Amino acid sequence: MKEENIKTLKKYSQNHLVEYLPYLTEEEQKRLEQQIEAIDFAELQQLYELTKQEQNVEEKNISHIPYVDKERIEEKRKIELEKIGRNVISSGKYAVITMAGGQGTRLGHQGPKGTYCLETVNGPKYLFEITVDTLKKAQKEYEVTIPWYIMTSRENHQDTISFFEEKEYFGYDKSKVKFFMQGELPLLNTQGKVILGEDKKIKEAANGNGGIYEAIAVNGILEELQMQKIEWIFINSMDNILCNFVDPLLLGLTIEQNHKIASKSVAKATPKERAGVFCKMNEKPKVIEYTELPDEMAEERDENGELVYGELHVMLNLFHRSILEDLANVKLPYHIALKKSGYLNEKYEYIEPEEPNVYKFEAFIFDAFTRYDDMTILRVKREEEFAPVKNRTGVDSPETAVALYNEKVIKIRRSLKHD
């Protein structure tokens, strides 16, 4: 190993890695060294220090954030707003970015989550295919092929590309689909040390959906958006099969309100629902995690009986390109999670822990909202726009998502028949 790399490891108390060298082949040593050279150990040390600090939310700084309920918009105004949005979309100034870095492990599926297949009233549908269906519908409606960018992870990048090649992009224009990888950060054990996995590499994990801003920049996506004169970009998760990501109403409302960021929300089902909610903190828009919202605030209701903090963030976000340009070099705060992860011990034995043993660091996409004065929030119906596929059974499972998907398809068919 190069002398400067050994010095770096010693400086940041990571020199235990040197002890693994006798067990590694020349190729494995080279690979490990490349990882070491790519890691910002100074940043890692700072992140480990964060694990020792208590994170407190100042209750007095939190206040309600205004939103527009889609159901309460008058028809005439709705038409006017949609016209504004339609003009942007049909003029080719709109793009979509889908976050698809996950594996289908929780669903009992081998491979990228987007390759999971559902049985619907429209026949078997892969999660990725459902997104393509929406893009094709927009292509027909607006007479424009919307650029589609898919953020993968190191773990599923090549498998995702191979899947699209095999399925011939489900008939969508291949030149309009681009894949790029999100960043990663090493896992740290509770002593602040990086760990080696069974593959003899430093164990890393995706740096959270908030890493998308940096990933867009370093992978050339931002430059491409600039060259194509794309003005508005919708960012969503791949596993929401009711996602309406080409929405002229949201776009028109955002432009009318003179905002550069927008998000769709759904109303909280119960005060204790385990999801982040929109609020204002220090007069800036923010999503606060359910774990950080005091119980009395979670239960608080307004004069109409609605929850004051009842707008859920469900990863339906719209950005003006200028915002993505602004965020390209911004370091968002990292959130810390204690997880279980197997590792090679100092005797080169693989250990599968029974208790959480490593810290994972993730940035959240919504933490960028606090950099700006305001944003548009459009409340939509959960049953019409939010059906995530996350768990094998129960809530947010293929069964619940498909039921909502089928219901929506049948409703559309009936309306077309009446027309």
MOCORVEN-V563446 format. One record per residue. N is the residue number from 1. SS is DSSP state (@ for helix, = for strand, . for the rest). OMEGA is omega in whole degrees, -180 to 180 (* if undefined). D_LAST is the distance of its C-alpha to the last C-alpha in Angstrom with 2 decimals. Layout:
n=[N | N]
ss=[SS | SS]
omega=[OMEGA | OMEGA]
d_last=[D_LAST | D_LAST]
This chain:
n=[1 | 2 | 3 | 4 | 5 | 6 | 7 | 8 | 9 | 10 | 11 | 12 | 13 | 14 | 15 | 16 | 17 | 18 | 19 | 20 | 21 | 22 | 23 | 24 | 25 | 26 | 27 | 28 | 29 | 30 | 31 | 32 | 33 | 34 | 35 | 36 | 37 | 38 | 39 | 40 | 41 | 42 | 43 | 44 | 45 | 46 | 47 | 48 | 49 | 50 | 51 | 52 | 53 | 54 | 55 | 56 | 57 | 58 | 59 | 60 | 61 | 62 | 63 | 64 | 65 | 66 | 67 | 68 | 69 | 70 | 71 | 72 | 73 | 74 | 75 | 76 | 77 | 78 | 79 | 80 | 81 | 82 | 83 | 84 | 85 | 86 | 87 | 88 | 89 | 90 | 91 | 92 | 93 | 94 | 95 | 96 | 97 | 98 | 99 | 100 | 101 | 102 | 103 | 104 | 105 | 106 | 107 | 108 | 109 | 110 | 111 | 112 | 113 | 114 | 115 | 116 | 117 | 118 | 119 | 120 | 121 | 122 | 123 | 124 | 125 | 126 | 127 | 128 | 129 | 130 | 131 | 132 | 133 | 134 | 135 | 136 | 137 | 138 | 139 | 140 | 141 | 142 | 143 | 144 | 145 | 146 | 147 | 148 | 149 | 150 | 151 | 152 | 153 | 154 | 155 | 156 | 157 | 158 | 159 | 160 | 161 | 162 | 163 | 164 | 165 | 166 | 167 | 168 | 169 | 170 | 171 | 172 | 173 | 174 | 175 | 176 | 177 | 178 | 179 | 180 | 181 | 182 | 183 | 184 | 185 | 186 | 187 | 188 | 189 | 190 | 191 | 192 | 193 | 194 | 195 | 196 | 197 | 198 | 199 | 200 | 201 | 202 | 203 | 204 | 205 | 206 | 207 | 208 | 209 | 210 | 211 | 212 | 213 | 214 | 215 | 216 | 217 | 218 | 219 | 220 | 221 | 222 | 223 | 224 | 225 | 226 | 227 | 228 | 229 | 230 | 231 | 232 | 233 | 234 | 235 | 236 | 237 | 238 | 239 | 240 | 241 | 242 | 243 | 244 | 245 | 246 | 247 | 248 | 249 | 250 | 251 | 252 | 253 | 254 | 255 | 256 | 257 | 258 | 259 | 260 | 261 | 262 | 263 | 264 | 265 | 266 | 267 | 268 | 269 | 270 | 271 | 272 | 273 | 274 | 275 | 276 | 277 | 278 | 279 | 280 | 281 | 282 | 283 | 284 | 285 | 286 | 287 | 288 | 289 | 290 | 291 | 292 | 293 | 294 | 295 | 296 | 297 | 298 | 299 | 300 | 301 | 302 | 303 | 304 | 305 | 306 | 307 | 308 | 309 | 310 | 311 | 312 | 313 | 314 | 315 | 316 | 317 | 318 | 319 | 320 | 321 | 322 | 323 | 324 | 325 | 326 | 327 | 328 | 329 | 330 | 331 | 332 | 333 | 334 | 335 | 336 | 337 | 338 | 339 | 340 | 341 | 342 | 343 | 344 | 345 | 346 | 347 | 348 | 349 | 350 | 351 | 352 | 353 | 354 | 355 | 356 | 357 | 358 | 359 | 360 | 361 | 362 | 363 | 364 | 365 | 366 | 367 | 368 | 369 | 370 | 371 | 372 | 373 | 374 | 375 | 376 | 377 | 378 | 379 | 380 | 381 | 382 | 383 | 384 | 385 | 386 | 387 | 388 | 389 | 390 | 391 | 392 | 393 | 394 | 395 | 396 | 397 | 398 | 399 | 400 | 401 | 402 | 403 | 404 | 405 | 406 | 407 | 408 | 409 | 410 | 411 | 412 | 413 | 414 | 415 | 416 | 417 | 418 | 419]
ss=[. | . | @ | @ | @ | @ | @ | @ | @ | @ | @ | . | . | . | @ | @ | @ | @ | @ | @ | @ | @ | @ | . | . | @ | @ | @ | @ | @ | @ | @ | @ | @ | @ | @ | @ | @ | . | . | @ | @ | @ | @ | @ | @ | @ | @ | @ | @ | . | . | . | . | . | . | . | . | @ | @ | @ | = | = | . | . | . | . | = | = | @ | @ | @ | . | . | @ | @ | @ | @ | @ | @ | @ | @ | @ | @ | @ | @ | @ | @ | @ | @ | . | . | . | = | = | = | = | = | = | . | . | . | = | . | @ | @ | @ | . | . | . | . | = | @ | @ | @ | . | = | = | = | = | . | . | = | = | = | = | @ | @ | @ | @ | @ | @ | @ | @ | @ | @ | @ | @ | @ | @ | @ | @ | . | . | . | . | = | = | = | = | = | = | . | . | . | . | @ | @ | @ | @ | @ | @ | @ | @ | @ | @ | . | @ | @ | @ | @ | . | . | @ | @ | @ | = | = | = | = | = | . | . | = | = | = | . | = | = | . | . | . | . | = | . | = | . | . | . | . | . | = | . | = | = | = | . | . | @ | @ | @ | @ | @ | @ | @ | @ | @ | @ | . | . | @ | @ | @ | @ | @ | @ | @ | . | . | . | . | = | = | = | = | = | = | . | . | = | . | . | . | . | . | . | . | @ | @ | @ | @ | @ | @ | @ | @ | @ | . | . | . | . | = | = | = | = | = | = | = | . | . | . | . | . | . | . | . | . | = | = | = | = | = | . | . | = | = | = | = | = | . | . | . | . | . | . | @ | @ | @ | @ | @ | . | = | . | . | . | . | . | = | . | . | . | = | = | = | = | = | = | = | = | = | = | @ | @ | @ | @ | @ | @ | @ | . | . | . | . | . | . | = | = | = | = | = | = | . | . | . | = | = | . | . | . | . | . | = | = | . | . | . | . | . | . | = | = | = | = | = | = | . | @ | @ | @ | @ | @ | @ | @ | . | . | . | . | = | = | = | = | . | . | @ | @ | @ | @ | . | . | = | . | . | = | . | . | . | . | . | = | @ | @ | @ | @ | @ | @ | @ | @ | @ | @ | @ | @ | @ | @ | @ | @ | @ | @ | @ | @ | @ | .]
omega=[-179 | -177 | -178 | 178 | 177 | 178 | 179 | -180 | -180 | -179 | -176 | 175 | 178 | -174 | 173 | 180 | -179 | -178 | 179 | -172 | -179 | -178 | -172 | 173 | 180 | 180 | 179 | 177 | 180 | -180 | 179 | -179 | 177 | 176 | -178 | -178 | -178 | -175 | 174 | -175 | 176 | 177 | 179 | 179 | 177 | 180 | 179 | 178 | 178 | -178 | -178 | -177 | 175 | 179 | -179 | 176 | 179 | -176 | -175 | -178 | -175 | 177 | -179 | 175 | 180 | 176 | 176 | 178 | -179 | -177 | -176 | 177 | 179 | -174 | -179 | 180 | 179 | 179 | 180 | 180 | 180 | 179 | 178 | -179 | -179 | 180 | 179 | -177 | -176 | 178 | 174 | -177 | -174 | 178 | -179 | 173 | -180 | 178 | -173 | -177 | -173 | 172 | -178 | -174 | -178 | 179 | -176 | -176 | 176 | 178 | 180 | -178 | -179 | 179 | 177 | -176 | 179 | 175 | -176 | 177 | 175 | -178 | 179 | -179 | 172 | 179 | 178 | -178 | 179 | 175 | 179 | 178 | 180 | 179 | 179 | 178 | 179 | 179 | 180 | -176 | -174 | 180 | 178 | 178 | -176 | 176 | -178 | 180 | -176 | 178 | -180 | 173 | 177 | -176 | -173 | -174 | -175 | 178 | 179 | 179 | -180 | 179 | 180 | 178 | -179 | -178 | -180 | 175 | 179 | 176 | 178 | -178 | -176 | -177 | -180 | -179 | 180 | 179 | 175 | -174 | 174 | -178 | 179 | 174 | 177 | 170 | 177 | 175 | -173 | 174 | 178 | -179 | 172 | -178 | 176 | 177 | -180 | -179 | 179 | 176 | 174 | -178 | 178 | 178 | 179 | -174 | 175 | -178 | 176 | 177 | -177 | -177 | 178 | -178 | 178 | -178 | -173 | 180 | 176 | -179 | -180 | 179 | 179 | 177 | 178 | -179 | -179 | -179 | 174 | -178 | -175 | -177 | 176 | 180 | -176 | 174 | -176 | -169 | 175 | -171 | 174 | -175 | 176 | -172 | 172 | -170 | -179 | 180 | 178 | -179 | -180 | 179 | -180 | 180 | 180 | 180 | 178 | 177 | -180 | 177 | 176 | 177 | 172 | 177 | 168 | -178 | 177 | 178 | 178 | 180 | -176 | -180 | -172 | 178 | 180 | 179 | 178 | 174 | 168 | 176 | -174 | 178 | 178 | 179 | -178 | 168 | -179 | -180 | -179 | 180 | -176 | -178 | -180 | -175 | -178 | 178 | 178 | -178 | -173 | -180 | 179 | -176 | 178 | 179 | 180 | 179 | 179 | 178 | -172 | -179 | -178 | 171 | -176 | 174 | 174 | -168 | -180 | -178 | 166 | -177 | -179 | 178 | 179 | 176 | -180 | -174 | -174 | -177 | -179 | 176 | 178 | 178 | 177 | 174 | -172 | 176 | 177 | -174 | 173 | 177 | 176 | -177 | 174 | 179 | -175 | 176 | 179 | 176 | 180 | -178 | 174 | -173 | 177 | -179 | 175 | -173 | -178 | 174 | 174 | -176 | -178 | 170 | -180 | -176 | -175 | 178 | 176 | -175 | -175 | 178 | -173 | -173 | -176 | 178 | 177 | 174 | 180 | 177 | 178 | 179 | 180 | -175 | 180 | -173 | -178 | 178 | -178 | 176 | -175 | -174 | -178 | 179 | 175 | -178 | 178 | 180 | 175 | -178 | -178 | -179 | -180 | 179 | 179 | 178 | -179 | 180 | -180 | 179 | -179 | 179 | 179 | 179 | 180 | -180 | 179 | 180 | -180 | 179 | *]
d_last=[72.31 | 72.79 | 75.13 | 72.70 | 70.04 | 72.63 | 73.56 | 69.94 | 69.55 | 72.81 | 71.90 | 68.74 | 70.27 | 68.30 | 71.36 | 70.78 | 68.66 | 71.88 | 73.10 | 70.39 | 71.57 | 74.16 | 71.48 | 69.17 | 69.34 | 69.79 | 66.12 | 65.03 | 67.43 | 66.01 | 62.45 | 63.55 | 65.35 | 62.28 | 60.37 | 63.22 | 63.24 | 59.50 | 59.64 | 60.29 | 62.83 | 63.48 | 59.86 | 60.08 | 63.17 | 61.44 | 58.53 | 61.00 | 62.66 | 59.33 | 59.35 | 62.45 | 60.94 | 59.03 | 55.67 | 55.31 | 52.55 | 53.80 | 51.91 | 52.77 | 50.92 | 47.50 | 45.08 | 41.42 | 38.98 | 36.21 | 32.56 | 29.17 | 26.72 | 23.18 | 21.91 | 24.17 | 23.28 | 22.02 | 18.64 | 20.53 | 23.00 | 20.52 | 18.96 | 22.57 | 23.66 | 20.87 | 21.82 | 25.40 | 24.50 | 22.29 | 25.25 | 27.56 | 25.47 | 24.66 | 28.35 | 29.49 | 31.21 | 29.59 | 30.79 | 30.49 | 33.45 | 33.14 | 36.10 | 36.76 | 40.49 | 40.50 | 41.48 | 39.81 | 43.03 | 41.70 | 39.06 | 41.82 | 40.55 | 42.88 | 41.83 | 39.56 | 37.04 | 34.21 | 35.12 | 34.40 | 31.85 | 29.33 | 27.83 | 24.08 | 21.10 | 20.71 | 24.36 | 27.48 | 26.94 | 29.81 | 29.63 | 30.11 | 27.38 | 24.79 | 25.87 | 25.60 | 21.99 | 21.23 | 23.40 | 21.74 | 18.27 | 20.01 | 21.82 | 18.76 | 17.18 | 20.54 | 22.33 | 25.28 | 26.96 | 27.84 | 31.41 | 31.73 | 35.05 | 35.97 | 38.93 | 40.86 | 44.21 | 47.47 | 46.92 | 43.62 | 43.50 | 44.59 | 42.74 | 39.46 | 40.10 | 41.11 | 37.94 | 35.75 | 38.01 | 37.79 | 33.98 | 33.90 | 32.01 | 28.94 | 28.22 | 28.37 | 30.88 | 34.19 | 35.73 | 33.26 | 34.26 | 37.60 | 39.46 | 42.10 | 44.23 | 44.74 | 48.31 | 50.51 | 53.39 | 56.23 | 56.42 | 59.58 | 61.53 | 62.80 | 65.94 | 63.97 | 64.58 | 62.14 | 61.89 | 61.88 | 59.48 | 60.22 | 59.42 | 62.31 | 60.09 | 59.71 | 56.75 | 53.94 | 50.49 | 47.45 | 48.09 | 44.87 | 41.51 | 43.44 | 45.16 | 42.07 | 43.30 | 46.55 | 44.99 | 42.64 | 45.76 | 48.25 | 45.92 | 45.14 | 41.45 | 42.08 | 43.89 | 41.03 | 38.53 | 40.99 | 41.40 | 37.66 | 37.38 | 34.84 | 34.65 | 32.46 | 32.61 | 30.64 | 32.83 | 31.59 | 32.79 | 31.67 | 31.46 | 28.55 | 25.67 | 23.02 | 24.52 | 22.20 | 24.87 | 22.95 | 22.01 | 22.07 | 22.27 | 25.47 | 26.86 | 26.28 | 27.74 | 30.73 | 31.45 | 31.20 | 33.61 | 35.89 | 36.16 | 36.73 | 35.71 | 32.67 | 31.59 | 28.84 | 30.21 | 29.27 | 31.08 | 34.09 | 33.70 | 37.37 | 40.20 | 41.89 | 39.00 | 40.66 | 38.97 | 39.78 | 38.60 | 38.35 | 41.12 | 43.50 | 47.00 | 49.57 | 46.72 | 45.01 | 41.70 | 42.36 | 41.02 | 43.58 | 43.94 | 43.76 | 47.38 | 48.48 | 46.83 | 49.36 | 48.35 | 48.63 | 46.26 | 43.75 | 43.78 | 43.77 | 41.04 | 40.19 | 40.14 | 36.55 | 37.63 | 35.94 | 38.00 | 39.66 | 39.58 | 36.30 | 34.29 | 34.42 | 34.71 | 32.49 | 33.15 | 30.17 | 32.27 | 31.85 | 34.94 | 35.97 | 38.20 | 41.19 | 41.10 | 41.32 | 44.17 | 45.91 | 45.62 | 46.79 | 50.39 | 49.97 | 51.32 | 49.21 | 51.00 | 51.09 | 50.25 | 52.58 | 51.82 | 54.48 | 53.49 | 55.16 | 56.07 | 58.52 | 61.32 | 64.63 | 67.60 | 70.85 | 72.22 | 69.31 | 67.96 | 64.23 | 63.45 | 60.28 | 60.49 | 59.71 | 59.04 | 57.16 | 59.53 | 57.82 | 56.13 | 52.84 | 51.88 | 48.32 | 46.88 | 43.55 | 40.95 | 40.57 | 44.30 | 43.75 | 41.81 | 45.11 | 46.30 | 43.94 | 43.81 | 40.18 | 36.72 | 33.11 | 31.73 | 28.07 | 27.54 | 24.43 | 23.50 | 25.62 | 23.15 | 20.56 | 23.07 | 26.34 | 27.08 | 30.42 | 32.19 | 35.85 | 37.66 | 38.17 | 37.49 | 36.60 | 34.95 | 33.07 | 33.47 | 31.37 | 30.52 | 29.23 | 27.41 | 25.67 | 24.60 | 22.83 | 21.41 | 20.07 | 18.59 | 16.68 | 15.48 | 14.36 | 12.51 | 10.61 | 9.97 | 8.70 | 6.24 | 5.05 | 5.46 | 3.82 | 0.00]
